[in-house]
Amino acid sequence: MDENFLAAEAADAAEDAAEDAATAGGAGSGDVDLFEAHRPHLRAVAYRMLGSIAEAEDAVQDTWLRYDRADTTEVENLGGWLTTVAGRICLNQLRSRAQRREESFESRLGAGGGGGDIEPPRIPDPLLSRADAPDPEQEVLLADSVGLALMVVLESLSPAERVSFVLHDMFAVPFEEIAPLVEKTAAATRQLASRARRKVQGRAPAPDRDLARQRVAVDAFFAATRTGDLDALLAVLDPDVVLRSDGAAAGRERRRPVVLNGARTVAGQAVMSRGLAPFARPALINGAAGIVAIGANGRPLAIMAFTVVGDVIVAIDVLTDPDRLAALDLTAFAD
């Protein structure tokens, strides 16, 4: 087990114990209404940190518990304080995930199971709404360019990189306040964010702002897919388009993420999967154009998020895991 991880865990436990001792007198003193005013912001922070709706909600609840037992009467910027607390909780979650992945990797390697073949990042939970009834929260997400493609790239960052980038670049938290969380100097934290920024800029381009133009490209993709028109597909796909899928399918024992690169490869896969096209229903996914595919029996089949730049599709992220689809609230897309 990684010694740095264990040291960080021990430090966090000691800090929690000290915090509990220092704030025991303030137990149950949290202002519910005041906290609820910050909840949407904290949920956004946690979701972008963790990429999981359920884990984000848990992190926000843990933030409330810490706030409720803390004496914050001397805190001048409660929003900043809560953001920092939520960031630390999320960092612990990210470190635990990284440790589990490392242990899984070592286990496969030891068993001779091809441990050296590193899996692509998981596809985060999508935020969904109907295309004909956009919700203001989705529009904010699009304005901040937090599409699913960006969320996928965030999954590939180290815990410290992700925390530094999300808190500073997305929520304007000063590096001096982030540094204690990641146990670095402010200068080193700045470097973490800079490294993360380069990875993001190179692999997650910001989508076109115009939803109507995005929808034109997505509709053209499915029109070509239905007819098997390879030339029309190539016309709407960027030459370097990337398709990422969780790789799940009914009956498969192992659900392994898949990445396809290049317009011809992605177009060929789209033609082979044309049976999905008739079930596609327009949706907003993390504020951008996408589809939810629901079968004739009402069972969800897939969610596809598209990143459109300059009227062509540069990325497609596909979720087909039946268990994950079943956990999503798709009632808005029911007939």
Order of alpha helices (4+ residues) and beta strands (2+ residues): alpha-alpha-alpha-alpha-beta-alpha-alpha-alpha-alpha-alpha-alpha-alpha-beta-beta-alpha-beta-beta-beta-beta-alpha
